[in-house]
């Protein structure tokens, strides 16, 4: 079993390797292993393991870079957008309303995620490793989903009409949908892979469970995002239209979902008032924002939301119960980094879409076509969710960088395939 895994992940130690060579081989194998654990643990309440994996990976990478025993590179079409966005956010330290909070979030929720992006791109750099990364994400989401159902409904005794995850802290209701939507879309691709029927059945089971968990959240944003993902996946297999019907049936029979829609609808929501309030703050800080710190907007000593709320027309005022959150990633980016930062953030997303389109049009091979459509569906569904939730931090924040990393990996594989058409495809 271990030898098969080593072959699958391209871990082959040269037979004439000496002591130092074995050490560097071990470090090159350690980083993808640690990053695999990081990705697997991401939705689980095991933050200390995540931190340990991250810092050990950084230490191993620094050792390899100093010894010049790695081909690690920052070269990627996404680098321009990511670096410009990072530099602009760092420049915000000079005008931020809270220096310490901005510095903390730049390190913990931007720099760390960028490092993870490049670690994944560089060390999951083969077809087998990309497939392995996908399976890790699906397995992780399944562990969280099944474990969460057991805890929330069976141990805590909540009725099935209750919104799933209401008592969770890290993966609160709505936030978990970033994970379930992403993994569910990946599992749907797995259903049509050229695999034994038992594996296809496992992927289909994962899709059903992850879709059910998404429905149990009763999140309207997640429901719209799920429809977006399924419709895009129909570009790959028209048979997926059947799964839209399956999802619709699951939606109709989800306890309490129809009642929630009948009560709140899809358009009547406090978010319209929250968005108006956010826009007022952006008007006062249009270029560079208030700083990258996520707590600045919530700090009444720094941003007087009551004053901004009172300036709005009465029908858009929240009055006493002001929600101190944007519930919209794009507005959150604009508040933190201004309209310039928002434009750079959109540049990153548009670059990723262009990369997927370029891969799709250049290749007729099933591997590249299926992956380009699948990752576009993942990206589109997550971007749709971003209109309804904050996603610059936490487990939901890292999802975007994992998707971008998978796009970067696919791009590199596409270029290698074109450079050496007759190469063995692994």
VODOBA-767374 format. One record per residue (C-alpha): residue number from 1; z, x, y. Coordinates in Angstrom, 3 decimals. Example, Ala and Ser with C-alpha at 12.3 -4.5 7.8 and 13.67 -1.06 7.14 Angstrom:
2
SITE   nr         Z         X         Y
SITE    1     7.800    12.300    -4.500
SITE    2     7.140    13.670    -1.060
END
This chain:
426
SITE   nr         Z         X         Y
SITE    1     0.000     0.000     0.000
SITE    2     0.947     2.794     2.426
SITE    3    -2.248     4.726     1.675
SITE    4    -4.358     1.604     2.289
SITE    5    -2.618     1.062     5.629
SITE    6    -3.266     4.703     6.585
SITE    7    -6.960     4.292     5.739
SITE    8    -7.115     0.992     7.615
SITE    9    -5.626     2.536    10.754
SITE   10    -7.662     5.765    10.470
SITE   11    -4.599     7.965     9.914
SITE   12    -5.921    10.925     7.947
SITE   13    -4.101    14.261     8.100
SITE   14    -6.457    17.250     7.540
SITE   15    -5.622    18.980     4.245
SITE   16    -5.361    22.404     5.920
SITE   17    -2.991    21.207     8.667
SITE   18    -0.199    23.594     9.657
SITE   19     3.303    22.861    11.003
SITE   20     2.323    22.201    14.647
SITE   21    -0.750    20.233    13.598
SITE   22     1.454    17.965    11.486
SITE   23     3.744    17.412    14.472
SITE   24     0.870    16.457    16.764
SITE   25    -0.611    14.238    14.046
SITE   26     2.768    12.514    13.727
SITE   27     2.943    11.961    17.501
SITE   28    -0.603    10.535    17.567
SITE   29     0.389     8.171    14.756
SITE   30     3.761     7.360    16.323
SITE   31     2.374     5.951    19.567
SITE   32     0.261     3.136    18.009
SITE   33     3.184     2.362    15.694
SITE   34     5.592     2.072    18.627
SITE   35     3.100     0.044    20.648
SITE   36     2.593    -2.239    17.657
SITE   37     6.341    -2.863    17.532
SITE   38     6.336    -3.437    21.314
SITE   39     3.610    -6.085    21.045
SITE   40     5.256    -7.727    18.034
SITE   41     8.685    -7.910    19.691
SITE   42     7.321    -9.077    23.074
SITE   43     8.101   -12.827    22.657
SITE   44    11.344   -12.216    20.766
SITE   45    14.814   -11.774    22.373
SITE   46    14.867    -8.057    21.587
SITE   47    14.292    -6.439    24.978
SITE   48    16.226    -3.281    24.076
SITE   49    13.752    -2.555    21.250
SITE   50    10.879    -3.017    23.684
SITE   51    12.397    -0.534    26.121
SITE   52    13.049     1.993    23.351
SITE   53     9.445     1.759    22.083
SITE   54     8.069     2.116    25.597
SITE   55    10.051     5.230    26.541
SITE   56     9.506     6.906    23.164
SITE   57     5.755     6.280    23.518
SITE   58     5.787     7.812    26.998
SITE   59     7.682    10.862    25.726
SITE   60     5.225    11.314    22.847
SITE   61     2.252    10.931    25.202
SITE   62     3.620    13.470    27.679
SITE   63     4.121    15.959    24.816
SITE   64     0.541    15.446    23.633
SITE   65    -0.855    15.751    27.170
SITE   66     1.018    18.984    27.853
SITE   67    -0.153    20.401    24.503
SITE   68    -3.691    19.068    25.059
SITE   69    -3.663    17.379    21.658
SITE   70    -4.943    13.977    22.720
SITE   71    -8.158    12.518    24.155
SITE   72    -6.152    10.163    26.377
SITE   73    -8.230     8.967    29.322
SITE   74    -7.940     6.562    32.247
SITE   75   -11.711     6.020    32.269
SITE   76   -12.518     2.293    32.166
SITE   77   -14.384    -0.219    34.343
SITE   78   -10.994    -1.884    34.864
SITE   79    -9.433     1.282    36.304
SITE   80   -10.876     0.764    39.791
SITE   81    -9.408    -2.716    40.204
SITE   82    -6.096    -1.858    38.531
SITE   83    -5.602     1.328    40.562
SITE   84    -6.517    -0.341    43.871
SITE   85    -4.147    -3.220    43.167
SITE   86    -1.355    -0.812    42.219
SITE   87    -1.881     1.391    45.292
SITE   88    -1.935    -1.643    47.586
SITE   89     1.280    -2.966    46.026
SITE   90     2.923     0.465    46.473
SITE   91     1.850     0.576    50.129
SITE   92     3.739    -2.689    50.488
SITE   93     6.952    -0.632    50.235
SITE   94     6.456     0.259    53.907
SITE   95     6.524    -3.371    55.097
SITE   96     8.473    -5.161    52.346
SITE   97    11.381    -7.424    53.250
SITE   98    13.420    -5.977    50.348
SITE   99    12.725    -2.341    49.477
SITE  100    14.992    -2.078    46.396
SITE  101    13.694    -5.263    44.738
SITE  102    10.082    -4.291    45.443
SITE  103    10.618    -0.796    44.018
SITE  104    12.295    -2.284    40.919
SITE  105     9.456    -4.730    40.225
SITE  106     6.758    -2.141    40.899
SITE  107     8.259     0.063    38.218
SITE  108     9.320    -2.589    35.710
SITE  109     6.598    -5.234    36.074
SITE  110     3.529    -3.320    37.218
SITE  111     3.647     0.408    36.458
SITE  112     5.112    -0.178    32.994
SITE  113     2.477    -2.791    32.189
SITE  114    -0.312    -0.477    33.372
SITE  115     0.994     2.312    31.118
SITE  116     1.071    -0.120    28.185
SITE  117    -2.513    -1.124    29.005
SITE  118    -3.727     2.479    28.800
SITE  119    -1.649     3.257    25.700
SITE  120    -3.241     0.318    23.873
SITE  121    -6.768     1.186    25.054
SITE  122    -6.409     4.816    23.955
SITE  123    -4.516     4.433    20.691
SITE  124    -6.005     1.187    19.311
SITE  125    -9.485     2.630    19.704
SITE  126   -11.229     1.477    16.509
SITE  127   -12.407    -1.779    14.999
SITE  128    -9.672    -1.733    12.376
SITE  129    -6.975    -1.120    14.947
SITE  130    -8.277    -3.904    17.176
SITE  131    -8.147    -6.310    14.229
SITE  132    -4.666    -5.032    13.353
SITE  133    -3.494    -5.601    16.935
SITE  134    -4.830    -9.160    16.781
SITE  135    -2.966    -9.827    13.518
SITE  136     0.231    -8.397    15.034
SITE  137    -0.019   -10.807    17.971
SITE  138    -0.565   -13.769    15.642
SITE  139     2.303   -12.745    13.334
SITE  140     4.628   -12.240    16.303
SITE  141     3.823   -15.678    17.738
SITE  142     4.350   -17.271    14.322
SITE  143     7.770   -15.624    13.893
SITE  144     8.772   -16.849    17.339
SITE  145     7.360   -20.363    16.810
SITE  146     8.878   -21.016    13.379
SITE  147    12.172   -19.384    14.345
SITE  148    12.251   -21.289    17.623
SITE  149    11.641   -24.639    15.902
SITE  150    14.462   -23.949    13.459
SITE  151    16.878   -22.980    16.242
SITE  152    15.932   -25.659    18.787
SITE  153    15.475   -28.715    16.563
SITE  154    17.492   -27.996    13.419
SITE  155    20.405   -25.805    14.528
SITE  156    20.856   -27.089    18.094
SITE  157    20.005   -30.611    16.958
SITE  158    17.622   -31.535    19.785
SITE  159    15.420   -34.601    19.144
SITE  160    11.704   -33.981    18.592
SITE  161    11.023   -35.910    21.793
SITE  162    12.766   -33.114    23.754
SITE  163    10.564   -30.451    25.346
SITE  164    10.573   -27.457    23.040
SITE  165    12.429   -24.427    24.388
SITE  166    14.450   -26.129    27.112
SITE  167    17.551   -24.146    26.116
SITE  168    15.779   -20.795    25.741
SITE  169    16.202   -18.071    28.341
SITE  170    13.443   -15.475    27.843
SITE  171    10.797   -17.834    26.439
SITE  172    11.603   -20.960    28.389
SITE  173     9.452   -24.094    28.168
SITE  174     5.991   -23.345    29.562
SITE  175     6.352   -19.556    29.499
SITE  176     6.055   -19.523    25.722
SITE  177     2.667   -21.237    25.991
SITE  178     1.125   -17.962    27.183
SITE  179     2.003   -16.494    23.785
SITE  180     1.085   -19.514    21.657
SITE  181    -2.248   -20.081    23.425
SITE  182    -3.228   -16.417    23.143
SITE  183    -2.256   -16.101    19.484
SITE  184    -3.699   -19.518    18.626
SITE  185    -7.104   -18.540    20.033
SITE  186    -7.047   -15.259    18.086
SITE  187    -6.143   -17.112    14.876
SITE  188    -9.069   -19.496    15.417
SITE  189   -11.427   -16.514    15.431
SITE  190    -9.814   -15.372    12.179
SITE  191   -10.720   -18.664    10.480
SITE  192   -14.406   -17.674    10.532
SITE  193   -14.034   -13.978     9.700
SITE  194   -15.728   -12.756     6.544
SITE  195   -12.469   -12.721     4.611
SITE  196   -11.233   -14.178     1.313
SITE  197   -10.625   -17.923     1.536
SITE  198    -6.855   -17.462     1.262
SITE  199    -6.821   -15.359     4.450
SITE  200    -8.973   -17.896     6.267
SITE  201    -6.506   -20.592     5.184
SITE  202    -3.617   -18.517     6.557
SITE  203    -5.377   -18.144     9.905
SITE  204    -6.023   -21.889    10.004
SITE  205    -2.365   -22.606     9.214
SITE  206    -1.354   -20.282    12.071
SITE  207    -3.731   -22.113    14.413
SITE  208    -2.184   -25.473    13.500
SITE  209     1.405   -24.241    13.925
SITE  210     0.706   -22.536    17.258
SITE  211    -1.171   -25.582    18.535
SITE  212     1.718   -27.829    17.469
SITE  213     4.237   -25.607    19.294
SITE  214     2.055   -25.707    22.418
SITE  215     2.003   -29.502    22.212
SITE  216     5.783   -29.699    21.713
SITE  217     6.156   -28.074    25.137
SITE  218     4.527   -31.169    26.635
SITE  219     3.114   -28.920    29.342
SITE  220     0.135   -30.434    31.101
SITE  221    -1.050   -27.010    32.213
SITE  222    -0.884   -25.711    28.646
SITE  223    -2.793   -28.759    27.394
SITE  224    -5.604   -28.148    29.885
SITE  225    -5.610   -24.437    28.994
SITE  226    -5.818   -25.242    25.278
SITE  227    -8.845   -27.457    25.900
SITE  228   -10.481   -24.640    27.900
SITE  229    -9.930   -22.173    25.035
SITE  230   -11.264   -24.561    22.390
SITE  231   -14.351   -25.469    24.407
SITE  232   -15.230   -21.801    24.941
SITE  233   -14.666   -21.056    21.245
SITE  234   -17.283   -23.720    20.506
SITE  235   -19.814   -21.222    21.916
SITE  236   -19.061   -19.100    18.872
SITE  237   -18.908   -21.829    16.246
SITE  238   -20.028   -25.367    17.015
SITE  239   -17.787   -26.448    14.126
SITE  240   -14.837   -25.794    16.429
SITE  241   -15.557   -29.161    18.036
SITE  242   -13.788   -30.610    14.997
SITE  243   -10.681   -28.650    15.934
SITE  244   -10.719   -30.222    19.393
SITE  245   -10.463   -33.582    17.631
SITE  246    -7.628   -32.203    15.463
SITE  247    -5.804   -30.985    18.579
SITE  248    -6.340   -34.392    20.192
SITE  249    -4.791   -36.161    17.216
SITE  250    -1.842   -33.744    17.255
SITE  251    -1.467   -34.406    20.964
SITE  252    -1.425   -38.167    20.495
SITE  253     1.280   -37.949    17.830
SITE  254     3.475   -35.414    19.660
SITE  255     6.769   -37.255    20.305
SITE  256     7.210   -38.031    24.001
SITE  257     3.974   -36.445    25.259
SITE  258     2.127   -39.690    26.043
SITE  259     5.228   -41.072    27.770
SITE  260     5.423   -37.934    29.922
SITE  261     1.774   -38.262    30.935
SITE  262     2.157   -41.986    31.656
SITE  263     5.175   -41.245    33.824
SITE  264     3.935   -38.148    35.682
SITE  265     0.163   -38.131    35.175
SITE  266    -1.923   -35.000    35.660
SITE  267    -2.133   -35.048    39.450
SITE  268     1.206   -36.464    40.655
SITE  269     3.472   -33.468    40.608
SITE  270     5.941   -31.631    42.808
SITE  271     3.669   -28.591    42.499
SITE  272     1.456   -29.950    45.291
SITE  273     4.463   -29.707    47.623
SITE  274     5.385   -26.280    46.257
SITE  275     1.842   -25.012    46.818
SITE  276     1.884   -26.254    50.424
SITE  277     5.174   -24.471    51.016
SITE  278     3.804   -21.243    49.526
SITE  279     0.742   -21.487    51.767
SITE  280     3.000   -21.620    54.849
SITE  281     4.678   -18.365    53.826
SITE  282     1.268   -16.742    53.241
SITE  283     0.184   -17.754    56.754
SITE  284     3.020   -15.662    58.219
SITE  285     2.267   -12.652    55.956
SITE  286    -1.495   -12.921    55.343
SITE  287    -2.545    -9.274    54.943
SITE  288     0.120    -7.388    52.970
SITE  289     2.551   -10.125    51.923
SITE  290     6.340    -9.913    51.826
SITE  291     6.489    -7.138    49.197
SITE  292     6.036    -7.016    45.433
SITE  293     9.653    -7.909    44.689
SITE  294     9.871   -11.203    42.827
SITE  295    13.263   -12.136    44.285
SITE  296    12.154   -11.956    47.928
SITE  297    10.661   -15.458    47.981
SITE  298    13.892   -16.892    46.548
SITE  299    16.163   -15.052    48.994
SITE  300    16.980   -17.452    51.846
SITE  301    18.164   -14.517    53.979
SITE  302    14.658   -13.033    53.850
SITE  303    12.369   -16.080    53.588
SITE  304    13.679   -19.281    55.188
SITE  305    12.029   -21.849    52.929
SITE  306    14.000   -24.692    54.552
SITE  307    12.401   -23.869    57.902
SITE  308     8.917   -23.671    56.370
SITE  309     9.506   -26.940    54.506
SITE  310    10.583   -28.724    57.695
SITE  311     7.337   -27.663    59.405
SITE  312     5.227   -29.493    56.807
SITE  313     4.108   -33.123    57.128
SITE  314     6.834   -35.370    55.742
SITE  315     4.894   -36.382    52.617
SITE  316     4.711   -32.709    51.573
SITE  317     8.344   -31.877    52.298
SITE  318    10.750   -31.174    49.435
SITE  319    13.708   -31.533    51.813
SITE  320    17.048   -30.742    50.131
SITE  321    15.872   -29.825    46.618
SITE  322    13.456   -27.022    47.461
SITE  323    11.992   -25.258    44.408
SITE  324    12.211   -21.544    45.138
SITE  325     9.235   -20.612    42.999
SITE  326     5.476   -20.788    43.423
SITE  327     4.667   -21.947    39.852
SITE  328     1.247   -20.422    40.478
SITE  329     0.404   -16.791    39.736
SITE  330    -2.365   -16.587    42.329
SITE  331    -0.093   -17.864    45.096
SITE  332     2.612   -15.517    43.821
SITE  333     0.233   -12.551    44.128
SITE  334    -0.803   -13.662    47.636
SITE  335     2.826   -13.982    48.758
SITE  336     3.768   -10.581    47.320
SITE  337     0.682    -8.558    48.275
SITE  338    -1.168   -10.707    50.816
SITE  339    -4.745   -11.907    50.674
SITE  340    -5.952    -8.318    50.201
SITE  341    -3.826    -8.021    47.066
SITE  342    -5.089   -11.385    45.839
SITE  343    -8.699   -10.226    46.295
SITE  344    -7.957    -7.045    44.292
SITE  345    -6.227    -9.079    41.571
SITE  346    -9.302   -11.332    41.328
SITE  347   -11.489    -8.202    41.186
SITE  348    -9.643    -7.145    38.012
SITE  349   -10.296   -10.527    36.378
SITE  350   -13.946   -10.642    37.452
SITE  351   -14.476    -7.098    36.141
SITE  352   -13.055    -8.143    32.761
SITE  353   -15.395   -11.165    32.668
SITE  354   -18.374    -8.950    33.538
SITE  355   -17.436    -6.506    30.754
SITE  356   -17.338    -9.315    28.189
SITE  357   -20.670   -10.703    29.387
SITE  358   -22.250    -7.240    29.224
SITE  359   -20.974    -6.749    25.664
SITE  360   -22.201   -10.190    24.617
SITE  361   -25.728    -9.741    25.987
SITE  362   -26.175    -6.228    24.597
SITE  363   -25.144    -6.915    20.999
SITE  364   -26.365    -9.248    18.286
SITE  365   -23.782    -8.057    15.798
SITE  366   -21.208   -10.679    14.792
SITE  367   -18.237    -8.383    15.480
SITE  368   -19.064    -7.919    19.171
SITE  369   -20.262   -11.472    19.746
SITE  370   -17.227   -13.114    18.173
SITE  371   -14.791   -10.803    19.939
SITE  372   -16.425   -11.173    23.361
SITE  373   -16.318   -14.992    23.135
SITE  374   -12.790   -14.996    21.729
SITE  375   -11.402   -12.686    24.422
SITE  376   -13.188   -14.676    27.117
SITE  377   -11.516   -17.817    25.750
SITE  378    -8.144   -16.019    25.776
SITE  379    -8.643   -14.789    29.333
SITE  380    -9.901   -18.149    30.619
SITE  381    -7.021   -20.095    29.059
SITE  382    -4.410   -17.669    30.414
SITE  383    -5.995   -17.762    33.879
SITE  384    -5.888   -21.568    33.714
SITE  385    -2.191   -21.369    32.809
SITE  386    -1.722   -19.080    35.808
SITE  387    -2.470   -22.040    38.067
SITE  388     0.648   -23.756    36.712
SITE  389     3.156   -20.927    36.120
SITE  390     4.369   -17.549    37.364
SITE  391     3.083   -14.770    35.117
SITE  392     3.699   -11.438    36.805
SITE  393     6.806   -10.574    34.802
SITE  394     8.494   -10.990    31.431
SITE  395     6.878   -11.793    28.088
SITE  396     4.207   -13.897    29.785
SITE  397     3.417   -11.071    32.227
SITE  398     2.529    -8.544    29.539
SITE  399     0.085   -10.985    27.878
SITE  400    -2.531   -10.460    30.593
SITE  401    -2.407    -6.675    30.195
SITE  402    -2.719    -6.954    26.408
SITE  403    -5.832    -9.123    26.833
SITE  404    -7.275    -6.659    29.356
SITE  405    -6.503    -3.802    26.946
SITE  406    -8.322    -5.577    24.107
SITE  407   -11.302    -6.069    26.420
SITE  408   -11.171    -2.361    27.283
SITE  409   -11.047    -1.442    23.584
SITE  410   -14.023    -3.687    22.809
SITE  411   -15.937    -2.155    25.736
SITE  412   -15.340     1.373    24.413
SITE  413   -16.381     0.354    20.897
SITE  414   -19.523    -1.204    22.340
SITE  415   -20.435     2.025    24.116
SITE  416   -19.790     4.103    20.982
SITE  417   -21.932     1.721    18.949
SITE  418   -24.824     2.112    21.387
SITE  419   -24.456     5.893    21.590
SITE  420   -24.489     6.328    17.800
SITE  421   -26.368     3.321    16.321
SITE  422   -26.199     4.661    12.778
SITE  423   -22.507     5.514    12.828
SITE  424   -20.144     4.077    10.238
SITE  425   -18.499     1.024    11.764
SITE  426   -14.725     1.069    11.174
END
